[in-house]
């Protein structure tokens, strides 16, 4: 995992419910313009998957996915 230059964000390791439809990560833009990235604690046992999940969430922030008006299904390519 790496820092996102020029972006203020928080990373929280938390328990995700099983079969929650994510790959172990989620992110959101906060009202103050910062971001919160949630990472499933289970990823701590699989750093390769943790890095892949982190990169996915980082891409959402860098691509401006929170304010581009696209539906989540299109952003996630579901």
N, C-alpha and C positions, 0 to 999 in steps of 0.2 A: 504494500500500500504506500501511497505517496501523498504529499501535500498538494492541495489544489491552489495554485498561485493566484493571489488577488481575490480569494473567496473566503468569507468567514463561515465556518461550519462547525457543527458538533457531531461527534460519532458516539452512538450509544449501543453497547452490546446488550442484547436483551433476549428473552425467550420468545421465539415465534411459535404460534400454534402449528401443529403438523398439518400438512396439506392445505396451506393457506394461500396457495396460488402464486407465491413468489419463489425466487431462487435463493432466498435467505437474506434479502436486503430490501429496503424501502427508503425513500427519501422524500422530504417535503421542504417547501420554502416557508420560512417563518415570516410573520408580519413585519419584522424589522429588516428584512432583506437577507438574513442569514439562512443557512440551511441546516437541517437535521438529517443525518443518515443513520438509519437503524440497521444493525447487523445482527443476525441470529447467533447466539452464543455457541451453537453447535458447529459453526464455521471455524471456531478456534481449534478444532481437531483436524481441520482440513484446510491448510493455508492456501493450497492451489485454488480451491473453490472460493475461499475468502477473497483472494486477490481478483478473481474473475467477477465476483459479485461486487466488490468495491469499484472495479473499473466500470461496470455497468451503471452503478449509481452515480459515479463521477461524471460519466458521459451525459446523464440526464441534466446535471448541473451545468456543465460546460456547453451543452447544446441549447440551453434555455427552454427546456421542455416544460417548465412550470408556467410559462406565460405565452406559449406559442399558439394557444387556442385549438390545438389538435386533440382529438379524442384519445383517451388512454390506450384503447385497442390499437390505434394507428401508431402511437409512440412506441408501444411495446411489441408491435408487429404480431399481435395475437391472431 
